[in-house]
Amino acid sequence: MVDEVVAFLPQFVRLPRVEDLPERGDGFAWLAHHQAFRKAAGVIDSCHIQIKCPGGPDGLDHFNRKLFHSVVLQGVCDHQGHFVDICVGYPGSLHDAWILKNSPIYTRGTYPPPGYFILADGGYPCLQVVTACAIVHNICVEVGDDQPPEDAALEEDN
């Protein structure tokens, strides 16, 4: 049964066409209440899927920082939460950045197209993501939603 469902993957999990990206970007801009997100082509993150320890010499590779055995699902979603790309199966001990750099969405280098970016957290150090994080940072500062660096907060307490 699972194989039959997985056969539908290309029909239901696919990157948007270039002509559809303005609509996706508008959706991210609407969610963020800021026009800087109009060029967002997706949002990426990873999660751990718990598994039984596979044993053998590779068993420890699946032991993650959350202290259980897992495989990682990396997903890129659109503004409506639909998966547009997935990469699943790397051992749980691997960092998000390593998985991204070895995933087809990164190695093919075709998505996002020029002029667009993928939103992510600090675990994804690629140039477009860093650019997006800088934009988000500036927006937060602009609207007064900024936090002092932890070191500065510690110094204020002393």
Secondary structure, 3 states (H helix, E strand, C coil): CHHHHHCCHHHHCCCCCHHHHHHHHHHHHHHHCCHHHHHEEEEEEEEEEECCCCCCCCHHHHECCCCCEEEEEEEEECCCCCEEEEEEEEECCCCHHHHHHHCHHHHCCCCCCCCCEEECCCCCCCHHHHHHHHHHHHHHHHCCCCCCCHHHHHHHHC
